[in-house]
């Protein structure tokens, strides 16, 4: 019972959201010469006025109800055809009908409102205590047009409500997911640090070759896990409104930051070849730690997507206008379809299905570039893939 009442209230509200309703009812009265017009919601057990234009003091207001069995609209609900009466007294079908006698009208017109789904909503109707010439092609076609217009707006209101509900559900799901990612990232740090510290201690205490290989495996895994955690936390921070935070220094020693990343990665992959070509001619305003994080993501990506015997080429330079960093590796060409989503989160599987990970590294790197007022781009051929960072030398916020 309560649900049915709520549905009726929602229908009245939906009609109220249609901006042209009052004009439609006014035009209906004007072209017919009739004093009362309404949009009615008609169900299997109710007749409810959703909108009313009353110039004859009929006494019905918005939300008002008529007994369904006393209305002609109840019959229209069943056959879904319009009913038009110029003069009840001379009409063969309705001259002895109960409805005109109950409500005291002589002229009547009612057009069914049919939704896109085929469901019957109700009627657009008009009545008057005097006869009126309403059974004409122009008036009937106008009523039909208005009924179709009302149905169109009702469908649009319903679709909008469904879209808003779906959006709210997706936003809630996204917020919960990102909060979970942030909490998970924080909670993983302590045990990961313990694993990494234990591996270093084990390497110092035991100098056997087999132990050294196992320690390297632990270091490799810990390094990659730490990168995943950092990416998760940055992703959650950005998605929850914090954005990628940076702390700009006017003369950041980026060469030192980049070399430190190379040293760390070489310790994990000692057999990989990395070729450096640095040419820093101007100071750079940047966040060294964030640029190092970006570079670490790019370099780790290059190592993962290239053959073990290939060489990773790194070029970095600065001049009076900008800082450039290029990380290039040999390997398969990135598919065109994947290129479009390469810097979006969770898109790694679209590049290489067999590669494991969250697909956040390139997204975070791109966000760091944007935070510096720069851009991260990629070019990929059958021979080589190159990620290029360009950021202005001076503070982009000034």
C-alpha positions in Angstrom: 0.0 0.0 0.0 2.8 2.4 1.0 4.7 1.6 -2.2 1.7 2.3 -4.4 1.3 5.6 -2.7 4.9 6.5 -3.2 4.7 5.6 -6.9 1.7 8.0 -7.3 3.6 10.8 -5.6 6.6 10.1 -7.8 4.3 10.3 -10.9 2.9 13.6 -9.7 6.4 14.9 -9.2 7.5 13.6 -12.6 4.7 15.6 -14.3 5.7 18.6 -12.3 9.2 18.4 -13.7 7.9 18.9 -17.2 8.4 22.7 -17.8 5.7 22.9 -20.5 2.8 21.3 -18.5 1.1 24.6 -17.5 1.3 25.9 -21.0 -0.1 22.7 -22.5 -3.1 22.8 -20.2 -3.6 26.5 -20.9 -3.5 25.9 -24.7 -5.9 23.0 -24.4 -8.5 25.2 -22.7 -7.9 28.0 -25.3 -8.2 25.9 -28.5 -11.2 23.9 -27.2 -13.0 26.7 -25.4 -13.4 24.3 -22.4 -12.9 25.5 -18.8 -11.2 22.5 -17.2 -8.1 20.5 -18.4 -5.9 18.0 -16.5 -3.2 15.4 -16.8 -4.4 12.3 -14.9 -2.5 9.3 -13.7 -4.8 6.4 -14.2 -4.0 3.0 -12.8 -6.0 -0.2 -12.3 -7.4 1.3 -9.0 -6.8 5.0 -9.0 -7.5 8.2 -10.9 -5.2 11.0 -9.7 -4.8 14.6 -11.0 -1.1 15.3 -11.6 -1.7 18.8 -13.1 -4.8 20.9 -13.3 -6.2 24.0 -15.1 -9.5 24.9 -13.6 -11.5 27.9 -14.9 -14.9 26.6 -14.0 -14.5 25.9 -10.3 -14.7 22.1 -10.9 -13.0 21.8 -7.5 -10.2 19.3 -8.4 -6.7 20.2 -7.5 -3.2 18.6 -8.1 -3.1 15.4 -6.2 -6.9 15.2 -6.1 -8.6 11.9 -6.7 -11.7 10.7 -8.4 -13.3 7.3 -8.0 -11.9 5.3 -10.8 -15.2 3.5 -11.7 -16.9 6.9 -12.2 -14.5 8.1 -14.9 -14.3 7.6 -18.7 -10.5 7.4 -18.3 -10.9 4.0 -16.8 -12.4 2.8 -20.0 -9.7 4.5 -22.0 -7.1 2.7 -19.9 -8.5 -0.6 -21.2 -9.0 0.2 -24.9 -6.3 3.0 -25.0 -8.1 5.0 -27.6 -9.2 8.7 -27.4 -12.7 9.7 -26.5 -14.2 12.9 -27.9 -17.7 14.2 -27.2 -19.0 17.5 -28.6 -22.3 17.3 -26.8 -23.3 14.5 -24.4 -27.0 15.0 -25.1 -26.7 14.1 -28.7 -23.9 11.5 -28.5 -25.1 8.0 -29.3 -22.7 6.3 -26.9 -22.4 8.6 -23.9 -25.9 10.3 -23.8 -26.9 7.9 -21.0 -23.4 7.3 -19.5 -23.0 7.7 -15.8 -19.9 9.9 -15.9 -21.5 13.1 -17.5 -24.4 12.8 -15.0 -22.0 12.5 -12.0 -19.7 15.4 -13.0 -22.1 17.6 -14.9 -20.2 18.1 -18.1 -21.6 18.4 -21.7 -18.4 18.3 -23.7 -15.4 16.0 -23.1 -12.1 15.0 -24.8 -9.5 12.6 -23.4 -6.3 11.4 -25.1 -4.3 8.4 -23.7 -0.6 9.0 -22.7 1.4 5.9 -23.8 5.0 5.6 -22.6 7.9 4.4 -24.8 7.6 1.0 -23.1 4.0 0.7 -24.2 2.7 1.2 -20.7 -0.4 3.3 -20.2 0.3 6.3 -17.9 -2.9 8.1 -18.0 -4.8 10.8 -20.0 -4.7 14.4 -21.1 -8.3 15.4 -20.8 -10.6 18.4 -20.8 -14.3 19.0 -19.8 -16.9 21.8 -19.8 -20.5 22.2 -18.6 -21.4 23.5 -22.1 -21.2 21.8 -25.5 -18.0 22.5 -27.5 -16.8 21.6 -31.0 -13.8 19.5 -30.2 -14.3 16.5 -32.5 -12.2 18.0 -35.3 -8.9 16.7 -36.9 -6.9 19.8 -35.8 -7.9 19.5 -32.1 -7.5 15.7 -32.0 -4.1 15.9 -33.6 -3.1 18.7 -31.2 -4.1 16.6 -28.2 -2.2 13.6 -29.6 0.9 15.7 -30.1 0.6 17.0 -26.5 0.1 13.5 -25.2 3.2 12.3 -27.1 5.2 15.2 -25.8 4.2 14.5 -22.2 5.1 10.8 -22.7 8.5 11.8 -24.1 9.2 14.0 -21.1 8.1 11.3 -18.7 10.5 8.8 -20.4 13.3 11.3 -20.2 12.6 12.0 -16.5 12.7 8.2 -15.8 15.9 7.7 -17.7 17.5 10.6 -15.9 16.5 9.3 -12.5 17.8 5.8 -13.5 21.1 7.4 -14.6 21.5 9.4 -11.5 20.8 6.4 -9.3 23.4 4.3 -11.3 25.9 7.2 -11.0 25.4 7.4 -7.2 25.9 3.7 -6.9 29.0 3.8 -9.0 30.4 6.8 -7.0 29.7 5.0 -3.8 31.4 1.8 -5.1 34.4 3.8 -6.4 34.8 5.6 -3.1 34.7 2.4 -1.1 37.2 0.8 -3.5 39.6 3.7 -3.3 39.3 3.9 0.5 40.1 0.2 0.6 43.1 0.7 -1.6 44.4 3.4 0.6 44.0 1.4 3.8 45.5 -1.7 2.2 48.5 0.3 1.0 49.2 1.7 4.4 48.7 -1.7 6.1 51.1 -3.4 3.7 54.0 -1.1 4.3 55.0 -2.4 7.8 55.2 -6.1 6.9 57.0 -5.2 3.6 59.6 -3.2 5.4 60.1 -6.1 7.8 60.6 -8.5 4.9 63.1 -6.2 3.2 65.1 -5.6 6.5 65.2 -9.3 7.2 66.5 -10.0 3.7 69.3 -7.5 4.2 70.2 -9.0 7.6 70.2 -12.5 6.2 72.5 -11.5 3.4 75.0 -10.1 6.0 74.8 -13.2 8.2 75.1 -15.8 5.5 77.4 -15.5 2.5 76.5 -18.7 0.7 75.7 -18.3 -3.0 72.3 -20.0 -2.7 71.3 -17.7 0.1 72.5 -14.7 -1.9 70.3 -15.7 -4.8 67.3 -16.1 -2.5 68.0 -12.7 -1.0 68.1 -11.1 -4.5 64.7 -12.7 -5.2 63.3 -11.2 -2.0 64.8 -7.8 -2.8 63.3 -7.9 -6.3 59.9 -8.8 -5.0 60.0 -6.2 -2.2 61.1 -3.5 -4.6 58.2 -4.3 -6.9 55.7 -4.5 -4.0 56.9 -1.2 -2.7 56.3 0.3 -6.1 52.8 -1.1 -6.2 52.0 0.3 -2.7 53.3 3.8 -3.6 51.1 3.7 -6.8 48.0 2.5 -4.8 48.4 5.3 -2.3 48.9 8.0 -4.9 46.0 6.6 -6.9 43.7 6.6 -3.9 44.9 10.1 -2.9 44.2 11.5 -6.4 40.8 9.8 -6.7 39.7 10.9 -3.2 40.3 14.6 -4.1 43.8 15.1 -2.8 45.5 15.0 -6.2 49.1 14.1 -6.7 50.9 16.4 -4.3 54.3 17.9 -5.2 56.9 20.1 -3.4 58.8 22.2 -5.9 62.4 23.1 -5.3 63.9 25.9 -7.5 67.2 24.1 -8.2 66.4 20.4 -7.9 69.3 18.1 -8.6 67.5 15.8 -10.9 70.6 14.2 -12.2 71.3 12.9 -8.7 67.7 11.7 -8.3 67.8 9.9 -11.6 71.2 8.2 -10.9 69.9 7.1 -7.5 66.9 5.4 -9.2 69.3 3.7 -11.6 71.5 2.4 -8.8 68.5 1.0 -6.9 67.1 -0.8 -10.0 70.6 -2.1 -11.0 70.8 -3.6 -7.5 67.6 -5.5 -8.3 68.5 -6.3 -11.9 72.3 -6.4 -11.9 72.5 -8.2 -15.2 70.5 -5.7 -17.2 72.2 -3.1 -19.4 71.2 0.6 -18.9 72.8 3.3 -21.1 72.7 6.8 -19.7 73.0 10.1 -21.7 72.6 13.2 -19.4 73.0 16.8 -20.4 71.9 19.2 -17.8 72.6 22.9 -18.8 69.9 24.7 -16.7 68.5 24.3 -13.2 65.1 22.7 -13.0 62.2 23.7 -10.6 60.7 20.3 -9.7 59.9 17.8 -7.0 62.9 15.5 -7.1 61.2 12.6 -5.3 58.2 12.7 -7.5 60.3 12.9 -10.7 62.3 9.9 -9.3 59.1 8.1 -8.7 58.0 8.8 -12.3 61.3 7.7 -13.6 61.3 4.5 -11.5 57.9 3.6 -13.0 59.1 4.2 -16.5 62.4 2.3 -16.0 60.7 -0.6 -14.3 58.2 -0.7 -17.1 60.9 -0.7 -19.7 62.7 -3.6 -18.0 59.5 -5.6 -17.8 58.6 -5.2 -21.4 62.0 -5.8 -23.0 64.1 -8.8 -23.5 66.8 -9.6 -20.9 69.7 -9.1 -23.3 68.5 -5.7 -24.6 69.7 -2.3 -23.5 67.5 0.4 -21.9 68.5 3.8 -23.2 67.9 6.8 -20.9 68.3 10.4 -22.2 67.8 13.4 -19.9 68.5 17.1 -20.6 67.6 20.6 -19.4 67.8 24.0 -21.0 66.4 27.4 -20.3 62.9 26.3 -21.3 62.3 22.7 -20.3 63.5 19.4 -18.8 63.3 16.3 -21.0 63.5 12.7 -20.0 63.3 9.8 -22.4 63.2 6.1 -21.5 63.5 3.8 -24.5 63.5 0.0 -24.8 63.4 -2.6 -27.5 60.3 -4.7 -27.7 57.0 -5.3 -29.3 54.9 -2.4 -30.5 52.2 -1.3 -28.2 48.8 -1.9 -30.0 47.0 1.2 -31.2 43.9 0.3 -29.1 46.0 0.1 -26.0 47.7 3.4 -26.7 44.5 5.2 -26.2 44.1 4.0 -22.6 47.8 3.6 -21.7 47.8 6.4 -19.1 44.5 5.4 -17.6 44.3 3.4 -14.4 43.9 -0.4 -14.5 44.7 -0.7 -18.2 47.8 -2.9 -18.1 45.9 -6.0 -19.2 45.0 -4.2 -22.4 48.7 -3.8 -23.3 49.9 -7.3 -22.4 47.4 -9.8 -20.9 50.1 -12.0 -19.4 51.8 -9.1 -17.5 50.7 -9.0 -13.8 50.1 -5.8 -11.9 47.5 -3.1 -11.2 48.2 -1.0 -14.3 48.7 2.1 -12.1 52.3 3.0 -12.8 51.9 4.9 -16.1 48.8 6.6 -14.7 50.7 7.9 -11.6 53.6 8.9 -13.8 51.3 10.9 -16.1 49.6 12.6 -13.1 53.1 13.6 -11.7 53.9 15.1 -15.1 50.6 17.1 -15.1 51.3 18.3 -11.5 54.6 19.8 -12.8 52.7 21.5 -15.6 54.2 19.1 -18.1 53.3 16.1 -20.2 54.2 12.4 -20.5 53.9 11.0 -24.0 54.8 7.7 -25.7 55.8 6.6 -29.2 56.0 2.9 -30.1 57.2 1.1 -33.3 58.0 -2.5 -34.1 61.6 -1.8 -32.9 61.4 0.5 -30.0 59.1 2.1 -27.4 59.9 5.5 -25.9 58.3 7.3 -23.0 59.1 11.0 -23.0 58.6 13.5 -20.1 58.6 17.2 -20.8 58.2 19.8 -18.0 59.0 23.5 -17.9 62.3 24.4 -16.3 60.8 27.1 -14.1 57.9 26.9 -11.7 54.7 26.2 -13.8 52.5 27.8 -11.1 54.2 31.2 -11.5 
